[in-house]
Amino acid sequence: MQKLTKNLFALELPQTFVPQNDEQQTVVYNHNVRPHTNEEGEQGYLYDSIICLYPFTANSIFKQLLEELYGINHELKLQNEYFSVVESVDETASKQPYIDFLIARKALKTQVDTDFENEAQ
């Protein structure tokens, strides 16, 4: 089952969290919302959407989103490459991909936390 869908279009601002009212207590998390004009000239919003499984917490949503965007082993692969450079094991490896990943990861965590806090208000 595909959990993450990117670049959806809506004329109205999408609701951030949409409970699915099912037995699994899943929630759709609409994020990365940005203004967009489609090919027909309609102004609306592009956004990404992920189906999140129970429990409904900021950390759980962040973890599921991170896994869908990058895969389970992506961070470990980047860490290995990073430490290969730090420890002078592999001079062809680069630290920058891991640093870029950490920056993106922090931005994603901030986005999820902010959305979760705004929903609680």
N, C-alpha and C positions, 0 to 999 in steps of 0.2 A: 504494500500500500504506500503510495506516495503521500508523504506528510507535508512537504513544503511546495508551495506554488509561488512563483515569482511573477511580477509585473501584471497583476490583475488591474482592471480599470473599473472605477465606479464614479458615477456622476456626483454622488453624495459622499461626504467624509465617512469612511467606514468605521464602524464601532471597533474599538481596540480588542476587547475580549468578548467572544460570542459563545456562551454555554450551549452545548449540543443537546442537553437534557436526555442523554442516553445512559444506559446501564454502566458504561465505563467512565462516566463523568468527564468526558473529553470537552476541551475548550478550543475554539479557533482563536488564534492570536494573530491579529492583523497589525503589521508593523512596517517600518520603512516607508511610511506614507509620504508622498510628495505630489505637489500640483502637476497636472499634465493636461495638455490639449491633444485629443486623439485625432485620427486622420480625417474625421468628419467635422472637425473644428469644435467639438464639444469640450468644454472645460470641466475637468473633474480631477480624479486622483489615481495615481498608480500606487500599488502597494503589494507587499508580499504577505503570504498567509501560511501559517503552519497549524496543523492539528496537534494539539498537546494532550498528552495522556495525564491521568491523575498521578500525583497530587498537583493541585493548582497553587503553586508557589513561584515566586520570581526565580529562585534557584533551579527548580525543576524545569521551568519554561526555558531558561537560559541554556541549561544542559542539553535539552532536546533540540533547540535551535542550533546550537554549536555543532552537535553531531550531524544534523541534517545538512548544514552548510559545508562542513569540512570533512566529515567522516570521523570515525572513532580513532583511527591511528595517525591522523594528520599531524596533530600537535607533537606526538612522540617522535615521528619522523623528523620534524623540524628541530626538536630538541637534540636529537642525536647528531644532526648536521651541525648545529650550533656548538655543541660541546666538542665535536671533532676539531673544529677550528680553535676553540679556546684552549684545548689541550694539545694543539699542534699535531694531531693525528692525521688529518686530511687537509692539505693545503688547497685543494680544489673546492672544498666546501665553503659555504658562506654563512655568516651570522645573520645577514639582513633579512632573509625570508622569515626567520623565527621572530625577529624584532618587529617586522611588519605584521605578523600574525598576532603578536601580543598587543599591538596598538589596535588592531581591528577587534580583537577579543574584548579589550577594555571598553571600546566604544559600544559594542553590542551589549555588554553587561550593563553599561550605563543606560542604554536605551530601554532594555527590559525592566530594570529597576525603576526608572522614571515612569514608564507606562504602568507598571504595577502600582506604584504609589499614587499616580493620578486616578487610577481606577478605584482605589480605596477611599478617595475623598468624596 
